[in-house]
Amino acid sequence: MVSSVLLTEEISSGYNRLKIVDGVSLRVEDREIVVILGPNGSGKSTLLKTIFGLLPLMEGSITFLGKVLKKPRPYQLVKLGMAYVPQVENIFPSLTVRENLEMGAYLRRDAGEAISRAFELFPELEDKASLAAINLSGGERQMLALARALMLEPKLLLLDEPSAGLAPALVTRIMEKIKEIRESGVAVLLVEQNVKSALKIADRGYILAGGRKVFEGSAEEIMSHKDIGKIYFGRKK
């Protein structure tokens, strides 16, 4: 019986010989939203890229759906049920909205059914199905990126800064959609700089600093922690 969707144990990674992530262990349970927080340069995005196999493991291990992956590769992880949405360059701008979704469903025979479900989750996209993605607003592009990542019905969705550059109303909308995705049965591992919005939807969180995990706890524990409150929420006490 699989106890966790994702488990990383003391993983380290970086670029060439430069270690950015240093001995980080975390877990994501079924139907859970877990947020990774930390200042710029703390290794958050590097951690996601390592989990998805875009960067090689220097040390440690990754277990996904009970399978230990010593050298994870993106194509392998996609087939196993993991999806990743990077912060930038996460859609095909020259393709239409529908064509983007078709690209996300390339391993499926019933792409039409998956696209219909995507339009149910993101009705804003249905009326623009024939529009080139380059003409979408920032919020619509992020919704398209999320929808495309869901085409293969992943068990775990990795999201890197989905609210970056969006107006407050759109941030709220994107966070609501992430909650809906979780409620549909998909676990979510989220890197986010919009701390308050992320903690409102998260079950648990991890804080990185200098590539190391410095704190972990429930969303409530993170929000109420006095030192973390000073850093993120401007509290004096």
C-alpha positions as CSV (number, residue, x, y, z in Angstrom):
1,M,0.0,0.0,0.0
2,V,1.4,3.4,-1.0
3,S,1.7,5.7,2.0
4,S,2.7,8.9,0.3
5,V,2.3,10.1,-3.3
6,L,5.7,11.7,-3.1
7,L,8.6,11.2,-0.7
8,T,12.0,12.8,-1.0
9,E,14.8,11.8,1.4
10,E,17.8,14.0,1.9
11,I,18.0,15.0,-1.8
12,S,20.6,17.4,-3.0
13,S,21.0,18.9,-6.5
14,G,22.2,21.9,-8.4
15,Y,24.0,22.9,-11.5
16,N,27.3,21.2,-12.5
17,R,29.2,21.0,-9.2
18,L,27.3,23.9,-7.5
19,K,24.9,22.5,-4.9
20,I,21.7,24.5,-4.6
21,V,19.4,22.1,-2.8
22,D,21.0,20.5,0.2
23,G,19.6,17.5,1.9
24,V,15.9,18.3,1.6
25,S,13.3,15.7,2.7
26,L,9.6,16.2,2.2
27,R,6.4,14.3,1.5
28,V,3.1,14.9,-0.3
29,E,0.1,12.8,0.7
30,D,-2.9,11.8,-1.5
31,R,-5.3,14.8,-2.3
32,E,-3.0,17.2,-0.4
33,I,-1.8,20.7,-1.3
34,V,1.8,21.3,0.0
35,V,3.5,24.6,-0.5
36,I,7.2,25.3,-0.6
37,L,8.1,28.8,0.6
38,G,11.3,30.7,1.0
39,P,13.2,33.8,-0.1
40,N,14.5,34.3,-3.7
41,G,17.5,32.0,-4.3
42,S,16.6,29.5,-1.6
43,G,16.3,26.6,-4.0
44,K,12.5,26.3,-4.4
45,S,12.4,26.0,-8.2
46,T,15.6,23.9,-8.3
47,L,13.9,21.5,-5.9
48,L,10.9,21.1,-8.2
49,K,13.1,20.6,-11.3
50,T,15.0,17.9,-9.4
51,I,11.8,16.1,-8.4
52,F,10.7,16.2,-12.1
53,G,14.0,14.9,-13.3
54,L,15.1,18.1,-15.1
55,L,18.2,18.2,-12.8
56,P,20.2,15.2,-11.7
57,L,20.2,14.0,-8.1
58,M,23.5,14.5,-6.4
59,E,22.4,12.7,-3.2
60,G,19.3,11.2,-1.7
61,S,16.3,9.4,-3.2
62,I,12.9,10.2,-4.6
63,T,9.9,7.8,-4.2
64,F,6.8,8.4,-6.3
65,L,3.7,6.3,-5.9
66,G,5.8,3.7,-4.0
67,K,8.5,3.5,-6.8
68,V,12.0,4.5,-5.8
69,L,13.6,6.6,-8.6
70,K,17.3,6.7,-8.5
71,K,17.6,8.6,-11.8
72,P,14.2,10.1,-12.5
73,R,13.5,11.3,-16.0
74,P,10.6,13.6,-17.1
75,Y,9.2,11.1,-19.7
76,Q,9.2,8.4,-17.1
77,L,7.5,10.5,-14.5
78,V,4.8,11.7,-16.9
79,K,3.9,8.1,-17.7
80,L,3.8,7.3,-14.0
81,G,1.4,10.2,-13.3
82,M,3.4,13.3,-12.5
83,A,2.9,16.7,-14.2
84,Y,5.0,19.9,-14.0
85,V,4.1,23.5,-14.9
86,P,7.1,25.8,-14.9
87,Q,6.8,29.5,-14.1
88,V,7.5,30.6,-17.7
89,E,7.3,29.1,-21.2
90,N,4.6,26.8,-20.0
91,I,2.4,27.0,-23.2
92,F,2.9,26.9,-26.9
93,P,2.0,30.5,-27.9
94,S,1.7,30.0,-31.6
95,L,-0.8,27.1,-31.2
96,T,-4.5,27.6,-30.5
97,V,-5.9,26.8,-27.1
98,R,-7.3,23.5,-28.3
99,E,-4.0,22.6,-29.9
100,N,-2.2,23.2,-26.7
101,L,-4.6,20.9,-24.9
102,E,-4.2,18.3,-27.7
103,M,-0.4,18.4,-27.1
104,G,-1.0,17.8,-23.4
105,A,-3.1,14.7,-24.3
106,Y,-0.6,13.2,-26.8
107,L,-0.6,9.9,-24.9
108,R,-4.4,9.5,-24.8
109,R,-6.8,8.0,-27.3
110,D,-9.7,10.0,-25.9
111,A,-8.3,13.5,-26.1
112,G,-11.7,14.9,-26.9
113,E,-13.1,13.7,-23.6
114,A,-10.1,15.1,-21.7
115,I,-10.5,18.5,-23.4
116,S,-14.2,18.6,-22.6
117,R,-13.4,18.1,-18.9
118,A,-10.7,20.9,-19.1
119,F,-13.3,23.3,-20.5
120,E,-15.6,22.4,-17.6
121,L,-12.9,23.3,-15.1
122,F,-11.8,26.4,-17.1
123,P,-14.8,27.7,-18.9
124,E,-12.9,30.9,-19.7
125,L,-10.9,28.9,-22.2
126,E,-13.8,27.2,-24.1
127,D,-14.8,30.4,-26.0
128,K,-11.2,30.9,-27.0
129,A,-10.5,27.4,-28.1
130,S,-9.6,28.5,-31.7
131,L,-7.6,31.5,-30.5
132,A,-3.8,31.4,-30.6
133,A,-2.5,31.2,-27.1
134,I,-0.3,34.2,-27.6
135,N,-3.4,36.3,-27.5
136,L,-4.5,35.2,-24.1
137,S,-4.2,37.3,-21.0
138,G,-1.7,36.4,-18.3
139,G,-4.4,34.7,-16.2
140,E,-5.8,32.8,-19.1
141,R,-2.3,31.6,-20.1
142,Q,-1.8,30.2,-16.6
143,M,-5.2,28.5,-16.7
144,L,-4.2,27.0,-20.1
145,A,-1.0,25.7,-18.6
146,L,-2.8,24.1,-15.7
147,A,-5.4,22.6,-18.1
148,R,-2.7,21.2,-20.4
149,A,-0.9,19.6,-17.4
150,L,-4.1,17.8,-16.4
151,M,-4.7,16.2,-19.8
152,L,-3.1,12.9,-18.7
153,E,-4.9,12.8,-15.3
154,P,-1.8,13.0,-13.1
155,K,-1.7,11.9,-9.5
156,L,0.7,14.7,-8.6
157,L,0.9,18.2,-10.0
158,L,4.1,20.3,-9.5
159,L,3.5,24.1,-9.9
160,D,6.2,26.7,-10.0
161,E,4.9,30.2,-9.1
162,P,1.5,30.0,-10.8
163,S,0.5,33.5,-9.6
164,A,3.6,35.3,-10.8
165,G,2.8,38.6,-12.4
166,L,-1.0,38.3,-12.0
167,A,-3.3,40.9,-10.5
168,P,-4.8,40.1,-7.1
169,A,-8.2,39.1,-8.4
170,L,-6.5,36.7,-10.8
171,V,-4.3,35.3,-8.1
172,T,-7.5,34.5,-6.1
173,R,-9.0,32.8,-9.2
174,I,-5.9,30.7,-9.8
175,M,-5.8,29.6,-6.2
176,E,-9.4,28.6,-6.3
177,K,-8.7,26.5,-9.4
178,I,-5.8,24.8,-7.6
179,K,-8.2,23.9,-4.8
180,E,-10.7,22.4,-7.4
181,I,-7.8,20.4,-8.9
182,R,-7.0,19.0,-5.5
183,E,-10.7,18.2,-4.9
184,S,-10.8,16.2,-8.2
185,G,-8.2,13.8,-6.7
186,V,-4.8,15.4,-7.7
187,A,-2.1,16.1,-5.1
188,V,-0.3,19.4,-5.6
189,L,3.2,20.5,-4.7
190,L,3.3,24.3,-5.1
191,V,6.2,26.8,-5.1
192,E,4.8,30.2,-4.5
193,Q,5.9,33.7,-3.5
194,N,2.4,34.9,-2.7
195,V,2.6,33.5,0.8
196,K,-0.8,34.5,2.2
197,S,-2.7,33.2,-0.8
198,A,-0.8,29.9,-0.9
199,L,-1.3,29.2,2.8
200,K,-5.0,29.8,2.5
201,I,-5.3,26.8,0.3
202,A,-2.4,24.6,1.5
203,D,-2.7,21.8,4.0
204,R,1.0,21.9,4.9
205,G,4.2,23.7,4.0
206,Y,8.0,23.7,4.0
207,I,10.3,26.7,4.2
208,L,13.7,26.7,2.5
209,A,16.6,29.0,3.2
210,G,20.0,28.6,1.5
211,G,18.9,25.3,-0.1
212,R,18.0,23.7,3.2
213,K,14.7,23.0,4.9
214,V,14.4,25.2,7.9
215,F,10.8,24.7,9.0
216,E,7.8,22.5,8.2
217,G,4.3,22.4,9.6
218,S,0.7,22.9,8.8
219,A,-0.5,26.0,7.1
220,E,-1.8,27.3,10.4
221,E,1.5,26.6,12.2
222,I,3.4,28.5,9.5
223,M,1.0,31.5,9.6
224,S,1.2,31.7,13.4
225,H,4.9,31.2,13.8
226,K,6.4,34.4,15.2
227,D,9.6,34.4,13.3
228,I,8.0,33.4,10.0
229,G,5.3,36.1,10.6
230,K,8.1,38.7,10.9
231,I,9.6,37.7,7.6
232,Y,6.5,37.2,5.5
233,F,3.7,39.2,7.1
234,G,5.5,42.1,8.7
235,R,4.4,41.3,12.2
236,K,6.3,43.0,15.0
237,K,5.7,40.2,17.5
